[in-house]
Amino acid sequence: MPIRPLSLALLALLAGCDIPGLGPDPRIAQREADARAIGGACRYALRGIEDCYNLNPKAPKAAVFAGWKDMDQYMRENKIAGQTSTIGPTAASAEADPEAGIDKTTEKVLSAPSRRQAGRAASL
């Protein structure tokens, strides 16, 4: 019979400790918090939720939407105007012209007059 009180005492002691590996993974909680922050930032930058999903494909969509919705409610309650983003979707897509299929940096180089042509124009 001494086993029963001993096991109850041991169980009571273990109830108060954290056993490694049994709790939730902190990386999952951090990833969800980051996704909520992304959603809030997208709303503040006046981006639609679809644009936010497209710009952040690896972020969990449910958490992004929750952050976007929370920020929307906060901005409406406090009458906060959003700020338009000065940075485009990506640097690569800002440089490329998808309609013409021409890289704008290449186009600038090709359309700029060469030094020889500039020298001829100056001497005329």
Backbone bond lengths (Angstrom), bond angles and torsions (degrees), N, CA, C in turn:
res aa  C-N    CA-C-N  psi(-1)  N-CA   C-N-CA  omega(-1)  CA-C   N-CA-C  phi
1 M - - - 1.426 - - 1.526 114.39 -
2 P 1.327 120.99 -20.33 1.459 119.53 179.54 1.534 111.89 -67.64
3 I 1.323 118.32 -11.99 1.467 120.72 -179.54 1.534 110.88 -70.33
4 R 1.301 116.49 -38.22 1.460 120.45 -177.80 1.536 111.95 -63.18
5 P 1.327 122.08 -50.68 1.470 120.85 178.55 1.524 111.80 -64.66
6 L 1.339 116.56 -34.94 1.455 120.23 178.89 1.534 110.60 -66.41
7 S 1.319 117.37 -42.39 1.464 120.17 179.29 1.523 111.24 -68.22
8 L 1.330 117.63 -35.46 1.463 120.22 176.33 1.528 111.47 -66.42
9 A 1.318 116.97 -39.16 1.463 121.15 177.86 1.524 110.77 -66.36
10 L 1.326 116.33 -41.17 1.463 120.88 178.16 1.525 110.97 -65.31
11 L 1.310 117.12 -41.07 1.460 122.24 177.81 1.527 111.15 -63.45
12 A 1.316 117.03 -39.92 1.465 121.31 178.59 1.530 110.66 -65.72
13 L 1.326 117.45 -37.62 1.463 120.42 178.42 1.527 111.99 -68.74
14 L 1.330 116.37 -40.63 1.465 120.07 -178.79 1.527 113.38 -74.12
15 A 1.298 117.93 -19.75 1.464 121.18 -179.52 1.520 111.18 -66.19
16 G 1.312 117.77 -26.60 1.454 121.12 -177.64 1.512 114.35 -92.91
17 C 1.327 119.30 -2.06 1.460 118.52 -178.08 1.526 112.15 -109.39
18 D 1.295 113.06 154.60 1.464 119.94 176.42 1.520 108.35 -93.74
19 I 1.280 115.00 121.03 1.457 120.12 178.20 1.525 107.37 -94.49
20 P 1.344 116.93 123.15 1.458 118.93 -177.71 1.529 112.18 -58.28
21 G 1.314 114.56 138.96 1.451 119.73 177.39 1.512 114.32 91.30
22 L 1.325 118.49 -10.19 1.456 120.27 -179.86 1.523 112.98 -96.63
23 G 1.308 117.87 -17.92 1.466 121.25 -179.42 1.518 111.29 -87.40
24 P 1.320 116.65 176.84 1.465 119.58 178.21 1.530 111.23 -68.60
25 D 1.305 115.60 151.16 1.459 121.34 -179.56 1.532 109.23 -71.79
26 P 1.325 118.92 124.23 1.468 120.18 -178.26 1.528 112.59 -65.92
27 R 1.323 118.02 -22.86 1.465 119.97 178.60 1.518 111.42 -66.97
28 I 1.328 117.13 -33.83 1.463 120.59 178.84 1.528 109.96 -68.41
29 A 1.320 116.44 -42.97 1.465 120.21 178.44 1.528 110.63 -64.35
30 Q 1.320 117.53 -38.92 1.463 121.28 179.04 1.522 110.94 -66.94
31 R 1.327 117.35 -40.23 1.465 121.68 179.20 1.529 110.87 -63.68
32 E 1.336 116.12 -40.63 1.461 119.59 178.41 1.529 111.08 -67.73
33 A 1.323 117.60 -40.02 1.462 120.98 177.82 1.524 110.69 -63.92
34 D 1.329 117.14 -40.26 1.460 120.94 177.30 1.523 111.05 -63.44
35 A 1.331 116.88 -41.26 1.461 120.83 179.94 1.522 110.77 -65.78
36 R 1.329 117.77 -38.06 1.466 120.57 176.85 1.532 110.17 -65.05
37 A 1.324 117.02 -38.70 1.462 120.86 177.73 1.525 110.56 -65.86
38 I 1.318 117.52 -38.50 1.464 121.54 177.26 1.522 109.86 -61.88
39 G 1.328 116.76 -44.88 1.459 120.65 178.84 1.514 112.24 -61.76
40 G 1.309 117.08 -42.95 1.462 120.92 177.78 1.515 111.91 -64.27
41 A 1.319 116.70 -40.75 1.463 120.42 179.07 1.528 111.13 -66.53
42 C 1.319 116.27 -37.68 1.471 119.56 177.65 1.519 110.55 -63.85
43 R 1.315 117.67 -41.73 1.467 120.26 179.52 1.508 110.62 -65.79
44 Y 1.310 117.84 -41.53 1.455 121.20 179.49 1.527 111.17 -66.10
45 A 1.337 116.34 -30.38 1.466 121.12 179.35 1.531 111.55 -85.05
46 L 1.344 117.29 9.70 1.465 123.63 178.04 1.525 112.48 62.10
47 R 1.323 116.15 32.86 1.461 120.38 176.03 1.517 109.00 -96.16
48 G 1.317 115.77 145.85 1.450 120.91 175.09 1.513 110.22 -72.88
49 I 1.312 115.63 159.92 1.473 119.23 -177.45 1.520 110.66 -65.25
50 E 1.333 118.03 -33.51 1.464 120.85 179.12 1.522 110.80 -65.47
51 D 1.340 116.54 -40.67 1.467 120.25 176.75 1.522 110.58 -63.76
52 C 1.308 115.65 -38.15 1.461 120.19 179.49 1.533 110.86 -64.14
53 Y 1.340 115.86 -41.15 1.460 119.57 176.99 1.526 110.60 -63.19
54 N 1.322 117.12 -42.62 1.464 120.92 -178.33 1.526 112.14 -67.91
55 L 1.316 117.20 -34.79 1.462 120.48 -179.42 1.530 112.50 -77.54
56 N 1.335 117.08 -20.82 1.465 121.87 -177.61 1.524 110.06 -131.14
57 P 1.325 117.95 69.95 1.464 119.92 -174.02 1.528 114.44 -67.48
58 K 1.316 118.71 -23.48 1.459 120.82 -177.76 1.522 112.92 -85.94
59 A 1.315 117.50 -14.67 1.466 120.79 -178.90 1.530 109.83 -76.82
60 P 1.334 117.57 141.13 1.462 120.11 177.92 1.534 110.88 -62.84
61 K 1.318 115.89 125.20 1.460 120.83 -174.17 1.528 113.16 -62.65
62 A 1.310 117.65 -37.78 1.463 120.26 -179.50 1.528 111.20 -63.24
63 A 1.320 117.11 -42.06 1.463 120.40 179.56 1.521 111.31 -71.43
64 V 1.333 117.86 -36.36 1.465 121.26 176.81 1.527 109.12 -62.21
65 F 1.333 116.38 -45.59 1.463 119.90 179.75 1.526 111.27 -63.96
66 A 1.333 117.25 -40.37 1.462 120.40 179.05 1.527 110.85 -61.63
67 G 1.317 117.03 -42.21 1.464 120.75 177.63 1.511 112.15 -66.85
68 W 1.341 116.49 -39.42 1.458 121.16 178.78 1.527 109.90 -64.38
69 K 1.330 116.42 -44.02 1.460 121.57 -178.54 1.529 110.92 -67.22
70 D 1.333 118.02 -42.05 1.460 121.22 177.91 1.524 111.32 -61.70
71 M 1.326 116.29 -42.85 1.462 119.62 179.45 1.527 110.89 -67.93
72 D 1.324 117.17 -37.10 1.461 120.80 177.82 1.524 110.10 -60.92
73 Q 1.321 116.72 -46.45 1.462 120.68 179.50 1.534 110.60 -63.89
74 Y 1.317 116.89 -42.98 1.464 120.98 179.48 1.526 111.17 -62.19
75 M 1.331 116.27 -42.81 1.464 120.09 -179.01 1.526 111.48 -67.62
76 R 1.315 117.91 -37.39 1.464 121.07 177.91 1.528 111.64 -68.44
77 E 1.333 117.04 -43.17 1.460 120.37 -179.49 1.518 112.19 -64.54
78 N 1.312 117.88 -37.78 1.458 122.35 -176.24 1.522 113.79 -99.69
79 K 1.331 116.26 6.15 1.476 122.76 178.63 1.527 111.39 52.55
80 I 1.316 115.00 51.78 1.461 121.94 179.95 1.510 108.48 -99.03
81 A 1.331 115.96 129.39 1.464 120.87 176.10 1.524 108.39 -88.17
82 G 1.312 116.52 138.46 1.459 120.81 178.84 1.514 111.77 -74.51
83 Q 1.304 115.40 167.27 1.464 122.66 178.34 1.519 108.70 -112.44
84 T 1.313 116.86 129.13 1.457 118.53 177.69 1.518 109.53 -69.64
85 S 1.295 115.17 144.22 1.450 121.09 -178.09 1.524 109.80 -76.57
86 T 1.322 116.47 135.64 1.457 120.54 177.55 1.517 111.35 -93.17
87 I 1.318 116.37 -11.70 1.450 121.30 179.18 1.517 107.58 -100.44
88 G 1.318 115.90 132.68 1.458 120.66 179.68 1.510 111.12 -72.17
89 P 1.341 116.80 -178.15 1.467 120.51 -178.77 1.519 113.17 -56.14
90 T 1.320 117.88 -51.56 1.460 121.57 175.70 1.521 108.21 -148.32
91 A 1.300 116.56 159.18 1.460 120.51 179.71 1.522 110.89 -67.48
92 A 1.315 117.80 -36.84 1.460 121.27 -178.24 1.526 111.02 -68.20
93 S 1.324 117.64 -41.52 1.455 118.99 -178.90 1.527 110.88 -75.13
94 A 1.329 118.41 -23.66 1.451 120.24 176.59 1.526 110.60 -72.62
95 E 1.318 117.00 -31.02 1.460 121.10 -179.99 1.520 112.33 -79.75
96 A 1.297 118.15 -32.44 1.458 121.48 -175.72 1.516 111.09 -92.29
97 D 1.308 116.50 143.34 1.452 122.16 176.10 1.526 106.93 -101.38
98 P 1.344 118.43 104.05 1.460 119.99 -173.78 1.524 113.49 -67.41
99 E 1.336 119.04 -27.40 1.458 120.61 -178.25 1.531 111.60 -72.06
100 A 1.301 116.16 -43.75 1.458 119.23 -177.56 1.523 111.89 -90.17
101 G 1.308 117.44 -18.21 1.460 120.54 -178.42 1.517 112.03 73.02
102 I 1.338 116.91 20.78 1.458 121.90 -177.81 1.518 108.49 -115.72
103 D 1.300 115.24 135.61 1.450 120.51 176.78 1.525 107.78 -74.73
104 K 1.339 118.17 129.15 1.456 121.51 -177.10 1.519 111.81 -65.71
105 T 1.331 118.41 -31.51 1.457 119.53 178.68 1.520 110.04 -67.19
106 T 1.335 117.62 -38.48 1.456 121.35 176.85 1.519 110.04 -67.23
107 E 1.311 116.15 -40.13 1.462 121.00 -179.22 1.524 110.37 -62.70
108 K 1.345 117.92 -38.70 1.460 121.40 178.47 1.529 110.30 -63.43
109 V 1.313 116.52 -42.55 1.456 120.37 -179.16 1.520 110.48 -66.65
110 L 1.322 117.43 -42.71 1.453 121.10 -178.37 1.517 112.51 -70.59
111 S 1.332 117.90 -33.59 1.454 120.02 -177.18 1.527 112.30 -84.30
112 A 1.306 118.72 -17.52 1.460 121.31 179.45 1.528 109.50 -73.75
113 P 1.340 117.58 136.52 1.462 119.53 178.98 1.524 110.87 -68.22
114 S 1.314 115.02 145.66 1.460 118.92 178.78 1.530 109.55 -73.15
115 R 1.320 116.95 167.94 1.467 120.22 -178.94 1.522 110.73 -65.56
116 R 1.321 116.21 -36.16 1.451 120.10 179.64 1.528 109.77 -63.62
117 Q 1.341 117.46 -44.30 1.458 121.13 179.18 1.515 110.74 -66.57
118 A 1.311 118.31 -37.70 1.462 122.07 178.93 1.519 110.13 -66.10
119 G 1.345 117.39 -38.27 1.469 121.37 178.43 1.514 111.36 -67.09
120 R 1.334 117.39 -39.90 1.462 120.39 177.63 1.521 110.48 -63.98
121 A 1.326 117.83 -41.82 1.465 121.15 -178.59 1.516 110.03 -65.58
122 A 1.322 118.72 -35.06 1.447 122.10 -179.52 1.527 111.95 -71.77
123 S 1.327 116.26 -32.28 1.472 119.13 -178.56 1.530 111.84 -79.77
124 L 1.290 117.98 -17.81 1.470 119.93 -179.88 1.449 110.91 -77.63
